[in-house]
Amino acid sequence: MNRRDFMEVSAKAASLAALAKFGMFSFSPANASEEEFAWPHEQFKFQVGDLPLQKGGSLKDTFLLVDTHGTLNADKSNAIIYPTCYSGSHFLNRMSIGFDRALDPSKYCIIIPNMITSGFSTSPSNQAAPHDGPRFPEVTYYDNIEAQHRLLTSHYGINNPLLYIGFSMGGQQAFHWGVQHGANTGAIVPVAGTAKTTPHNWAFLEGLKQSMHCSADFNGGEYESPPVKGMRAFSTVYASWWYGQEGYREGLNLLWDGEPAFEQGTHYIENAAIGHFSQFDANDLMSQLNTWQIGDIGNHEKYGGDWKAALGDIACPALLMPAETDLYFPPLDNEIEVAYMRDARVAVIPSKRGHIGATLAPGLAPEESNFADHQIKQLIARIT
């Protein structure tokens, strides 16, 4: 089933109704069509065209689903690029946008390109042969950056965006953008992301991948119906990493907007984790996971694997914001990276919420979002 059709059908599922309170996960297209904003908003498909891939071959008729908030000013100097993360989309990113926030649509034009492999842009689930399902080619962060750059330059005529910010996989994209286009960008803000996927992070992702691939119903990606067993195993493993040990110990994973939303244990796993990931096509998840797993700014012909040299080539200011208890991207990783950068600093987000503490979403991490907003506002004040 086409990804867009699948999401519309899924919107009526009872699991989504239960997850609506936990706003991170209620992101069906049906909901989007009904959502209204107090600022200018546009959503469209940008036709990238044929996209040569870093690992070889090309993607034909590539497209990005783009979600924009605010208005581009006359000299196009107020553009903020905000790409999506793993199993995320413009719906999650919207939770970071609002009046008087760092990403204020009355001041800036915030452009959200959904990642290739996300299910919203070109992905295994919406491609015909020879790139359908498990035959979808490897896509790197640099491939995503190329598609996004085409969006900015050919559609908007933007050559000097104010800011490029991203969370998690979006944060990793921010590093790659900085390498490619930092000289023409005001600043980059990688939030809970690293320039290169670390060995520990790689091992976590490998465990996820194997939990899916070892499931009989996944069938090497040649399934005719959703691989329920594989998705349950995958989701359960993933859930154990969302929050850090303190967050789970104190039950912070059970709250939404400060109020109880889940019961500990199987209720949380079923409704938050399995309910979330089951909205996705499994091949999309595997393809996007591969992009994350091979992420490395040094993986470029100019650098020959030298990620330190690539970091040194980021010409614009950078604000690195890891979450204090993040298990995926712990602060030490960014503290190591910043030593090789020209103009960068680390601002650790105080949090017991692990990776979720860096989502920039007040409903998920209120105090952390306020801290991050303050840091971003300071950076914007510096570069404008």
C-alpha positions as CSV (number, residue, x, y, z in Angstrom):
1,M,0.0,0.0,0.0
2,N,1.3,3.5,-0.8
3,R,2.6,5.2,2.3
4,R,0.3,8.2,2.0
5,D,-2.8,6.0,1.6
6,F,-1.6,3.8,4.5
7,M,-1.3,6.8,6.8
8,E,-4.8,8.0,6.0
9,V,-6.3,4.6,6.7
10,S,-4.3,4.4,9.9
11,A,-5.7,7.7,11.1
12,K,-8.9,6.0,12.1
13,A,-7.3,3.3,14.1
14,A,-8.0,3.2,17.8
15,S,-4.3,3.1,18.7
16,L,-3.9,6.6,17.2
17,A,-6.8,7.9,19.2
18,A,-5.1,6.6,22.3
19,L,-1.8,8.2,21.3
20,A,-3.3,11.6,20.5
21,K,-2.6,12.7,24.1
22,F,1.1,11.9,23.6
23,G,1.3,14.4,20.9
24,M,4.7,13.3,19.6
25,F,3.0,10.4,17.9
26,S,-0.3,11.7,16.6
27,F,0.8,12.8,13.1
28,S,-1.5,11.3,10.5
29,P,-2.2,13.3,7.3
30,A,-5.8,13.3,8.2
31,N,-5.0,15.3,11.3
32,A,-2.8,17.6,9.3
33,S,-5.6,18.5,6.9
34,E,-7.7,19.7,9.8
35,E,-5.0,21.6,11.7
36,E,-5.1,25.3,11.6
37,F,-2.3,27.8,12.4
38,A,-2.3,31.4,13.5
39,W,0.4,32.1,11.0
40,P,1.0,31.5,7.3
41,H,1.4,27.8,6.5
42,E,2.0,25.8,3.4
43,Q,2.6,22.2,2.6
44,F,3.7,20.9,-0.8
45,K,5.7,18.2,-2.7
46,F,9.0,19.6,-4.1
47,Q,10.1,17.7,-7.2
48,V,13.8,17.2,-6.7
49,G,14.1,15.2,-10.0
50,D,16.8,12.6,-10.6
51,L,19.1,12.5,-7.6
52,P,22.6,10.9,-8.0
53,L,23.4,9.0,-4.9
54,Q,26.7,9.0,-3.0
55,K,26.8,5.2,-2.8
56,G,26.1,4.8,-6.5
57,G,23.2,4.9,-8.8
58,S,20.4,7.4,-8.6
59,L,16.8,7.9,-7.5
60,K,14.5,8.9,-10.3
61,D,11.7,11.5,-9.7
62,T,12.8,12.2,-6.1
63,F,10.5,14.4,-4.1
64,L,10.4,16.0,-0.7
65,L,7.3,16.7,1.3
66,V,7.8,20.2,2.6
67,D,6.0,21.9,5.5
68,T,6.6,25.7,5.9
69,H,5.6,28.1,8.7
70,G,5.9,31.9,8.4
71,T,6.7,34.1,5.5
72,L,10.0,34.6,3.7
73,N,11.1,38.3,3.9
74,A,12.1,40.4,0.9
75,D,15.8,39.7,1.0
76,K,15.2,36.0,2.0
77,S,17.4,36.4,5.1
78,N,15.0,34.9,7.7
79,A,14.9,31.3,6.4
80,I,15.4,28.5,9.0
81,I,15.8,25.0,7.7
82,Y,14.5,22.3,10.1
83,P,14.8,18.7,8.8
84,T,13.1,15.7,10.4
85,C,14.4,12.9,12.5
86,Y,14.1,9.1,12.7
87,S,10.4,8.0,12.6
88,G,9.6,11.7,12.9
89,S,8.1,14.1,10.5
90,H,6.9,17.7,10.2
91,F,4.3,16.9,12.8
92,L,6.9,16.5,15.5
93,N,8.8,19.5,14.3
94,R,5.7,21.6,14.5
95,M,5.8,21.2,18.3
96,S,8.9,23.4,18.3
97,I,7.3,26.3,16.5
98,G,5.3,29.1,18.1
99,F,5.0,32.8,18.9
100,D,7.7,34.0,21.2
101,R,9.6,30.8,20.8
102,A,13.0,30.5,19.2
103,L,11.4,29.3,16.1
104,D,8.9,32.1,15.9
105,P,6.8,32.1,12.6
106,S,6.1,35.8,13.0
107,K,9.8,36.4,12.5
108,Y,11.1,33.6,10.5
109,C,10.2,31.3,7.6
110,I,10.7,27.8,9.0
111,I,11.1,25.2,6.2
112,I,10.7,21.6,7.2
113,P,11.8,19.1,4.6
114,N,10.9,15.5,5.4
115,M,13.8,13.2,5.1
116,I,14.2,10.8,2.1
117,T,13.2,7.3,3.5
118,S,10.8,8.9,6.1
119,G,7.7,7.7,4.3
120,F,6.6,11.2,3.6
121,S,9.2,12.0,1.0
122,T,10.7,9.5,-1.5
123,S,10.9,6.2,0.4
124,P,10.8,2.4,-0.2
125,S,7.1,2.3,0.5
126,N,6.1,4.7,-2.3
127,Q,8.5,3.7,-5.0
128,A,8.0,1.4,-8.0
129,A,10.5,-1.2,-9.2
130,P,13.4,-1.3,-9.2
131,H,13.6,0.8,-6.0
132,D,10.5,-0.6,-4.2
133,G,10.6,-2.1,-0.7
134,P,13.9,-3.8,0.2
135,R,15.4,-2.8,-3.2
136,F,15.6,0.8,-2.2
137,P,19.2,2.0,-2.6
138,E,21.4,3.3,0.3
139,V,20.8,7.0,0.9
140,T,23.3,9.1,2.9
141,Y,22.9,12.3,4.8
142,Y,24.9,14.0,2.0
143,D,22.2,12.8,-0.4
144,N,19.5,14.4,1.8
145,I,21.5,17.7,1.9
146,E,21.8,17.8,-1.9
147,A,18.0,17.4,-2.2
148,Q,17.4,20.1,0.5
149,H,19.8,22.5,-1.2
150,R,18.0,22.1,-4.5
151,L,14.8,22.9,-2.6
152,L,16.2,26.1,-1.2
153,T,17.9,27.4,-4.3
154,S,15.6,26.4,-7.1
155,H,12.2,26.7,-5.3
156,Y,12.8,29.6,-2.9
157,G,15.9,31.3,-4.4
158,I,17.5,31.1,-1.0
159,N,21.3,31.1,-1.0
160,N,22.0,32.2,2.5
161,P,19.7,30.7,5.1
162,L,19.8,32.2,8.6
163,L,19.9,28.9,10.4
164,Y,19.9,25.1,9.9
165,I,18.7,23.3,13.0
166,G,17.8,19.6,13.6
167,F,17.1,17.1,16.3
168,S,18.6,13.6,16.4
169,M,19.0,12.5,12.8
170,G,18.2,16.1,12.0
171,G,21.1,17.1,14.2
172,Q,23.4,14.8,12.2
173,Q,22.1,16.4,9.0
174,A,23.0,19.8,10.5
175,F,26.7,18.8,10.7
176,H,26.6,17.6,7.1
177,W,24.9,20.9,6.0
178,G,27.6,22.8,7.8
179,V,30.3,21.0,5.9
180,Q,28.7,21.6,2.5
181,H,27.1,25.0,2.9
182,G,28.3,26.5,6.2
183,A,30.1,29.4,4.4
184,N,26.7,30.6,3.2
185,T,24.7,29.8,6.4
186,G,24.3,32.0,9.5
187,A,24.8,29.1,11.9
188,I,24.0,25.4,12.4
189,V,22.4,23.9,15.5
190,P,22.8,20.2,15.9
191,V,20.4,19.1,18.8
192,A,21.1,15.6,20.2
193,G,23.1,14.5,17.2
194,T,26.7,13.8,16.3
195,A,28.8,14.4,13.2
196,K,29.6,10.7,13.0
197,T,27.5,7.8,14.3
198,T,29.6,6.4,17.2
199,P,30.4,2.7,17.7
200,H,28.0,2.5,20.7
201,N,25.2,4.2,18.7
202,W,25.9,1.9,15.7
203,A,25.6,-1.2,18.0
204,F,22.2,0.0,19.3
205,L,21.0,0.4,15.7
206,E,22.4,-3.0,14.7
207,G,20.3,-4.5,17.5
208,L,17.2,-2.8,16.2
209,K,17.9,-4.0,12.6
210,Q,18.5,-7.6,13.6
211,S,15.3,-7.6,15.7
212,M,13.4,-6.9,12.5
213,H,15.5,-8.9,10.0
214,C,15.3,-12.0,12.3
215,S,11.6,-11.9,12.3
216,A,10.0,-14.5,10.0
217,D,7.1,-12.2,9.0
218,F,9.6,-9.5,7.8
219,N,10.7,-12.0,5.2
220,G,13.7,-10.0,4.1
221,G,11.4,-7.0,3.3
222,E,9.2,-9.0,1.0
223,Y,6.2,-9.0,3.3
224,E,2.6,-8.7,1.9
225,S,1.2,-7.4,5.1
226,P,2.8,-5.5,8.0
227,P,5.3,-7.7,9.9
228,V,3.6,-7.5,13.2
229,K,6.0,-9.7,15.1
230,G,9.1,-7.9,13.8
231,M,7.6,-4.5,14.5
232,R,6.8,-5.5,18.1
233,A,10.3,-6.7,18.7
234,F,11.8,-3.6,17.1
235,S,9.6,-1.2,19.0
236,T,10.2,-2.8,22.4
237,V,14.0,-2.6,21.9
238,Y,13.7,1.0,20.8
239,A,11.6,2.1,23.7
240,S,14.3,1.2,26.2
241,W,16.5,3.9,24.7
242,W,14.1,6.8,24.5
243,Y,14.6,7.9,28.1
244,G,17.7,7.5,30.3
245,Q,17.8,5.4,33.5
246,E,16.7,8.3,35.7
247,G,13.8,9.1,33.5
248,Y,12.5,5.6,33.6
249,R,13.2,5.3,37.3
250,E,11.1,8.4,38.1
251,G,8.3,7.6,35.6
252,L,8.9,10.6,33.4
253,N,8.2,8.4,30.4
254,L,4.6,8.0,31.6
255,L,3.8,11.7,31.4
256,W,2.4,14.0,28.7
257,D,2.5,17.7,29.4
258,G,3.1,16.9,33.1
259,E,0.0,14.7,33.4
260,P,-0.1,10.9,33.6
261,A,-0.6,9.4,30.2
262,F,0.5,5.8,30.5
263,E,1.0,3.0,33.0
264,Q,4.4,1.6,33.5
265,G,5.4,-1.6,31.7
266,T,3.4,-3.2,28.9
267,H,0.9,-0.4,28.7
268,Y,3.7,2.0,27.9
269,I,5.3,-0.3,25.4
270,E,2.1,-1.2,23.6
271,N,0.8,2.4,23.3
272,A,3.8,4.6,23.1
273,A,6.3,2.4,21.3
274,I,4.5,-0.3,19.3
275,G,1.6,2.1,18.6
276,H,4.0,4.7,17.2
277,F,6.3,2.5,15.1
278,S,3.4,0.4,13.7
279,Q,2.2,3.5,11.8
280,F,5.3,3.1,9.6
281,D,6.3,0.8,6.8
282,A,9.0,-1.5,8.0
283,N,11.2,-1.1,4.9
284,D,11.0,2.7,5.4
285,L,12.2,2.2,9.0
286,M,15.1,-0.1,7.9
287,S,16.2,2.2,5.1
288,Q,16.1,5.3,7.4
289,L,18.0,3.3,10.1
290,N,20.7,2.6,7.5
291,T,21.1,6.3,6.8
292,W,21.6,6.9,10.5
293,Q,23.9,3.9,10.9
294,I,26.3,4.9,8.2
295,G,26.2,8.6,9.1
296,D,29.7,10.2,8.9
297,I,30.7,13.7,7.7
298,G,34.1,12.3,6.9
299,N,32.5,9.9,4.4
300,H,33.0,12.3,1.4
301,E,35.5,12.2,-1.4
302,K,37.0,15.4,-0.2
303,Y,37.9,13.9,3.3
304,G,38.4,10.2,2.7
305,G,36.9,9.3,6.0
306,D,38.7,12.1,8.0
307,W,35.7,13.4,10.1
308,K,38.0,15.7,12.1
309,A,39.1,17.5,8.9
310,A,35.4,17.8,7.9
311,L,34.5,19.3,11.2
312,G,37.3,21.8,10.7
313,D,35.8,22.9,7.4
314,I,32.5,24.0,9.0
315,A,32.8,27.8,8.4
316,C,29.7,29.0,10.2
317,P,29.1,29.3,14.0
318,A,27.7,26.1,15.6
319,L,25.7,25.5,18.7
320,L,25.7,21.8,19.8
321,M,23.0,20.9,22.2
322,P,23.1,17.4,23.6
323,A,20.7,16.3,26.3
324,E,22.3,15.5,29.7
325,T,21.2,11.9,30.0
326,D,20.8,11.0,26.3
327,L,21.9,7.4,25.6
328,Y,22.2,7.8,21.8
329,F,24.2,11.0,21.7
330,P,25.7,11.6,25.1
331,P,27.3,15.1,25.7
332,L,30.8,13.8,25.7
333,D,30.5,13.0,22.0
334,N,29.8,16.6,21.2
335,E,32.5,17.8,23.6
336,I,35.0,15.8,21.6
337,E,33.7,17.1,18.3
338,V,33.7,20.8,19.2
339,A,37.5,20.7,19.8
340,Y,37.9,20.3,16.0
341,M,35.5,23.1,15.0
342,R,36.3,26.7,14.2
343,D,33.5,28.5,16.0
344,A,31.4,26.2,18.1
345,R,30.2,25.7,21.7
346,V,28.3,23.0,23.6
347,A,25.3,23.8,25.7
348,V,24.2,20.7,27.5
349,I,20.4,20.6,28.0
350,P,19.7,19.7,31.7
351,S,17.4,16.8,31.6
352,K,16.5,13.4,33.1
353,R,14.4,12.6,30.0
354,G,17.2,11.1,28.0
355,H,16.9,11.6,24.2
356,I,13.4,12.8,24.6
357,G,14.7,15.8,26.6
358,A,16.1,17.3,23.4
359,T,13.0,17.1,21.2
360,L,12.3,20.9,21.6
361,A,8.7,19.9,22.2
362,P,7.2,21.4,25.4
363,G,4.6,18.6,25.8
364,L,7.4,16.1,26.0
365,A,10.1,18.1,27.7
366,P,8.9,21.5,29.0
367,E,11.9,22.8,31.0
368,E,14.3,21.5,28.4
369,S,12.5,23.2,25.6
370,N,12.7,26.5,27.4
371,F,16.4,26.1,28.0
372,A,17.0,25.2,24.3
373,D,14.9,28.2,23.1
374,H,17.0,30.5,25.2
375,Q,20.2,29.2,23.8
376,I,18.9,29.4,20.2
377,K,17.7,33.0,20.7
378,Q,21.1,34.0,22.0
379,L,22.7,32.5,18.9
380,I,20.3,34.2,16.5
381,A,21.0,37.5,18.3
382,R,24.7,37.0,17.7
383,I,24.5,36.3,14.0
384,T,21.9,38.9,13.1
